[in-house]
Amino acid sequence: MDAVLNSVRDAVLVVDTTGKPLFGNAAFRGTFGSTFGSVADVPRFAALRDAADRPVTWEEALLRRAARGETFALELALAAPTDPERWPERWFEVRGWPRTDTAGRAAGGVLLLRETTEQRQLRDENRGLRDAFALAPIGLAMLDLSGRYQRANRAYCALLGRDEGQLRATDYLAFAAPDDRAPYQESLRQLQSGALAGTAVAQRGRAETGTERRVIGQLVAVRDERGRPGSLLLAAHEDSSPGLRQARKEFSVAVAHDLRTPLTVIQAGLGLLSSSATARLVAQERELLDNLGRNTLRLKARIDELLALQQPKVAANRSDTATFDLRIAVQAAVATIRRLLDRREQSLTVELGRPLPVSGDEEQLGRAFTGLLYAVQGASPTRAHLRIRGESGGGMVRVRIDTAAGMTPLDRDDLELRMVRGIIDLHGGHLHTTAPGTPATGGSFTISLPDAGGYVSPRPQTLTTEDGHGTATADR
């Protein structure tokens, strides 16, 4: 019998009808041997708590019940007060069965002890995570890989104006703008495959007053121990309050105007110096003057972007708002940043295809594309290759910029991105971004605008872009 009990992986203790320990198997001795010299010393194991956190004794909880031949199962916390450093509190699941002798008479009981310390710690950690999820001040939702809701905390339910049961009956695409659903579905496929780590999303929620609210957030893949996507986590919050946006607007406009006046003087001085003194300068001095001019233009462009971001409605309502081919604005933007691309040995392929007719302010949309290209090339590594593609369908025209591997993720509050969103939103369009997934993959930025339909440009266009790695042409 001893050999049989010693082959059991869990700790086994045999007691007689008085509760006296008679035998502990190899697992029992291995578990408790460093604390107790023999099984006879087990009663010294005095500090116990049950699962309800009630103090109990070894004799009351186990030995006496085993001696009476009871069948039971319970979970206990065991600690050795004589040696707390070598034996910190540990939890065990304990089961007891009656024992009889060869004549069938009661002979005490058998205890089986299985340690559950790690499982209990894991349960406590999971409980803490569940509480943190439920009580988080920002909206959190867990989704399966198809995008369907599994869980949502109270903050997220309040943002969308739905209860958790209503959310579980649908997916996150149901709360996206109709024009965002197609690009969101593409991002979802990339999240499922592991090619994308996360992507920005915007949803339409409902306030307590019944009015619509804009909810923005980040959708990320939650990976298993093997690194494979297993579920999705959506963290969201309401877009900035109108009061905050107004204060930020007033501050930005004031700063931009204060900077523009001295910058105009600096630019004029550099122009005069360049026209009158260039011939008398050595090569290094000419290069320095050229760099000063370029950086002055860049700073002026940033100030113009700041003003455009805060006052896009004025520009959109100007008399020169018209229908035009969006490829013109893209081509102008590419020409503007060409020198920046060359300096960092970056290449660009442009594939615009057929005309992309839109209605709006050509200057403002050109500024939006310039700002977006400037932000993308600045965050891309040296010698990166970028790609611009144009397409139309479903009542929308789209221009997509595919970024290079190793690109630094852009902050959603980046000045260029805010300016681009302000102009595109004003023209009834959307800017959809997908974050870089891994160092080996890039992301994308897609501008979608309403298709003006059937428009043919009344003026000639040259839509060919050359770079250090070949030529790409956009058909007329």
N, C-alpha and C positions, 0 to 999 in steps of 0.2 A: 504493500500500500504506500509506503514511504516513497518508493521509486516512482509510482504513479503521480503522487502529489508533487514530487520534485520536478516532474516534466511539465507541470502547469506553469504557464508564463506569468500569471498573476499571483500575488501574494496569498497564501493559504495559511490559516491558523486553526488548529483543532483544540477545543476546550472540553473539560469534563462537566459533570452536572453541577459542580460548585463554581464554575467559571474559571477554573485554573487552567492556564495554557499548558497543553501537552506536547504539541508539535508545531513547528513552523517550517514550511517547505523552503527550498533554496531561494526562491524569489522573495519570500518573506524575510529571510535572513539577510539577503542582499540589500533589501530596502531598509530594514530597521536595524541591521546588525551593528552599524557604526554608533547607534544611540543606545542600544540595549545589549548587555552582555549575553543574555539568553532570553528565551521566550518567557521565562519566569519573571523577568523584569518588566514585561509589557505593562502591567498596571501602573507603572510610574508615568505612563503616557497620559497625563492628566488634563492638559489644556485642550479642550475640544469645543467646537461649535457646530450646530446643525445648519441645514440650508436656510432655515428661518432666522439664523444668527442668534439662537438660544444656546446658552452654555450647557454642556452636558459632560458627564464623566465617562471614561472608558468602560467602567464596570456597568453603569446604568445603560448606556447606549448599546453596548455590544456583548460583553461577557455574560451578563445575567440573562439577556434575551437568548443568547446562544445556548446557555446552560439549560434553559427551559425548553429548548428544541423548537424555537419559533422560526418561522420563515419570514424574512423581511428584506427590505432594500431601502437604503438611505444614503445621503451624502454628508460627509463630515469633514470639518477642518481639523487637522491634527497638528499640534505643535509640541515641542519638547522644551518645557520651561527651564530645564537644567542646562541646555545647550542651544540657545536660540540662534547663534551665528551658524553653526553647522547644520541646524535643522530649522529653517524658517517655516512659517505656516504652509502646510501642503494639504490639498483636498483629495479625498478618496471617496469613490463609490463603494459601499460595503453591502454585501449580500450575505444572508445567513440561512442555513438549512439545518434541520435536526439530524442527529447522529444516533444510531442504535447499535447495540452489541449483537453478538451472534445469536442470542436468544430473543432478539427483537425488542429488548427493553431500552428505554431512553438512556442515552449515554452522553448527553451534552449536545454540542453543535459544531458546525464547520463554518468558518468565516472566510469569504473571498474578498480581498481588498484590491481595487484597481484605481491607480492614481489618475485624477482628473484635473490636476492643477493647471496644466496648459490649456485644456479645453475651457475651464472656467475663466481663465484670464482672457481667452479669446472671446468668450461670450460677453465678458465685462467690456472689452474693447469695442466689440460690435455694438453693444448697447450704448456706449458713449458716442460712437459714430452716428448711430441712429438718432440720438438726442441732438447732436450737433447739426445733423442734416435737418431735422424737424424744426429746430429753433433758430436756424441761421437767419440773420437779418436780410440777406439777399435771397432772391428766388433760386431754388435748386430743384432740378427734376432729373430722375433717372429714366432713360429710354432704352429699349432694346435696339438691336442693330438695324431694324427696319424703320426706326424713328418713332415707334409707338410708345406712349407714356406707360411707365410701370409704377413710378412713385413721384410725388411732388410735395414739397413742403408748403406750409401755410403762406409764406411770403410769395411763392410763385403762384399759388392759386389766387391770391389777392391781386397780383399783377394782371393776370388774364381774366379775372372776374369769373372763374369757374371753380367748382369743387373737384376734389381728387377723382371722384367717380366719373365725372364728365370727361376729365382729361384722359383717363384710362381707356375711354371708348374711342379715342382718336389718336392722331399723331401730331407732331409739332408743325408739319407743313400746313395744317388746317388754319393756323393762325398767322401764316406768312402772307405778304402781299401776293396777288396772283402772278405778277411778273417775276417774283423772286423764287417761285416754286421750282421752275425748271433748273436754274443754277443750283438751288439747294439740293435737289435730287442728285445732281452730278457730284456735289460735295459729299453727300451721304454715301454714294458708291465709293468714293475715295477713302472715306473714313472706314467703311466696311472692309476694304482691301488692305488697310494699313498704310496706304500711300500718303494719307493726310493725318496730321495729329490733331488739328482743330480748325475751326472756321467761325467767323463772326456771323451772327444771325440777327435779324430784326423781326419782331412779331407785333401783332395788333392785339392789345388787351382792352379791358373794359373797366373803367373806374366805377366806384360805388354810385356815382351820380348818373351812370349810364353812358357817359361820354367815352369816346375812344381814346386810348393812351398808347404811346409808342414804347415798346419794350425792346431793349437791346441786350445782347449777351454773347457768350462764347459756347460753342458746342464742341466737346472734346471726346476722344475715344478713351475708354477705360480698358486697359490691357490686362490679360491674365498673366500667370507666372511664366508663361512661355513667350510673352511679348505680343500675343495676338489680340486684336480687338474683341472684347467680350460684351460690352455694353457702351452706352453713351451717357455723358453727364452734361446737362445744360445749366449754366449759371447765368442769371439774368437780373436786370434791374431796370427801373423806369428811366427813360431818357431825361437829360438835364431839365430841371424845372424852368418855366418861362422867366421867372425872376432872375435866376442865375445866368441864363443866356443873355438877358438884357443888360445885366451889369457887366458881363464879360464883353459884350458888344461895345458898350460905351467906353470901357477902358481901352479896348483894342483900337478903336477908331481914334481916340485921343492920342495914343502912343504913335500910331501910324502917321498921323498928320504932323506931329512934332518931329518925327524923324525925316519926313519927306523934304521939308524945306532946306535943312543943311545938306542933305544928300544931293539935292539939285545943284547947290553951289559947288560941292566937291566934284560932281560930274562935269560941270561946265569948266571948272579949273583944269581938270585932267584933259578935257578935250582941247582946250587952248594950248596947254603944255605940249600935247602930242603933235598938234599941227605946226607949232613953231620951233620946237626944239628936238624933234626926233632925229634929224640929220646930224646933230652934234653929239648924240648919245652913243656910247659903246653898246655892244650886243647885250651885255648883262643889264645895263640900265634900261634899254628898250624893252627887254623881257619883263623887268620889274614894273615898268609903266603899263605894259600890256596886261599884266596880272592885276594891277590896281584897277584898271578899267573894267576888266571882266568881273571882278568881285564887286565893284560898285554897281554894275548892271544886275548882278545876282541879288544884291541887297535891295536894290530898287524893285526887282521883281517880287521879292518876299514881302515888301511893304505893300505893293499893289495887290498881292494875294490876300494880305490881311484885310485891306479895305474891301476887296471883292467879297471876301467871306462874310463880312459884317453888313454889306450893303448890296446884296445881289439883286434885290427887287428893283432897285433903281435902274441897273443895267438892263434887266430883262424887259423893262417897259420902254426902252429907248426906241426912237423912230426907226433905227436901222435893224430891228428885229425882222427876220425874213426867213424864207425857205432856202436851204443851201445843201450842198453835198458835204457830209461830215468828214469825208476823206481830206478835204481842204484843211480843216482844223487839225487833223492828225498829222498831215504832212508839214504844216507850219510848226507844230510842236516838235516833231522830229528834227527839223532844221535848227530850231532854237537850242536843243540840247546836244547837237552833233559834236561840238567842240568838247563838251564834258565827256561824252562817250569816248572820243578819240584819246583824250588825256589819260583815261584809265584802261585803254586798250579793250574796251567793250564793243561788242558787235550787236547789230540789230537787224532783224528780218521783218519786213513789212509785207503783209499779204491782205490787202483790203478788198480785192475782188470787185464786184459790181458797185454802182453808186449807192450811197447810204444817205438818202434824203431825210432831213430833219428840219423842224421849224424852231427858230430861236435866235439868240444873239451870237453871231459867228465869233466875235471877239472874245466874249465870255467863255464860250465852249472851247475855243482855242486855248484860253488861259487855263481852263480846267485840265485839258489834256497835257499841257506843258507842265503844270504842277504835279500831275500824277507821274509823268515820265521822269521828272526831276527827282521825285521821292524814290521811285523804284530804282533808277540807276544809281542813286546815292547809297542805297541800302544793299546793292548788289556787289559781289566781290570783283576785284580786278580781273580782266579778261573774261568776264561773264558774257553769255549770249542771251539776248532778250528777243522776244517775238511778239509782233502785233498782228492780230487777225481781225477781219471785219466780216460780218454776216448780217442777214436780215431774215425775219420770219415771225409769224404770230403777231403782226402789228408792231413789232419793235425792230430797231437796228441795234446791233451790239458791236462794240470794239473791245477785244480782250487782249490784255498784256500778260504773257506768260513770263514768269520770272525765272532766274537761274538758281541752280542748287547752291546752297550756302548763303542765300540772302538773309540779311538780318530782318526779323519781323518788324513791321511798322506799327507804331503806337496808334491806336484809334484816334487819339487827340492830336496827332501830328498836324501841323498847320496846313500842309498841302492837302492832306486827306480831308480835313474839315472844309477847306475852300472848295475842293472838288465836289464833295457831297452837297454843299450849299448850292452851287451852280446847277448840278445835275438834278437835284430834287426840285429846284425852281422850274426846270424845264420839263417836269413830269417824268423824269427818269429815275434810275437807281444805280448805285455803285455797289457791286457785290465783290467781296474779297474772300479768298481762301488762303489761310496761313500756310507757310511752308511746313511740310510734314516732318521730314527728317533732314539731316545735313545733305543727304543724297538727292533730295527732291526739292523742287521749287513750288511757288504758289501761283496765284493768278489774280488779276484785277479786271473786272468786266463792267463797262459802262453801257447801260441800256437806255435808249431814248425812243419816244414814239416815232414810228415811221410816218414821214410826211406823205408817202405814196405817190408813185408815178412821176416823180420829179426828174427832169433832165437838166443838168447844169447849162446855163446860157452862155458861159464863158469857157475858154479853153483852160485845160488843167494839165500840169505836168506832175505826175504822181509816182515818180521813181526815186527810190532811196538807195544810195550806195554806201557801203561800209567797207571796212578792211577785209571782209570775208565774203565778198560777192555782192550781187545786185538783186534787189527784190522789187517787183513792179506791181502796182495796183491798176487793174484794168479800168478804162473809162467807160 
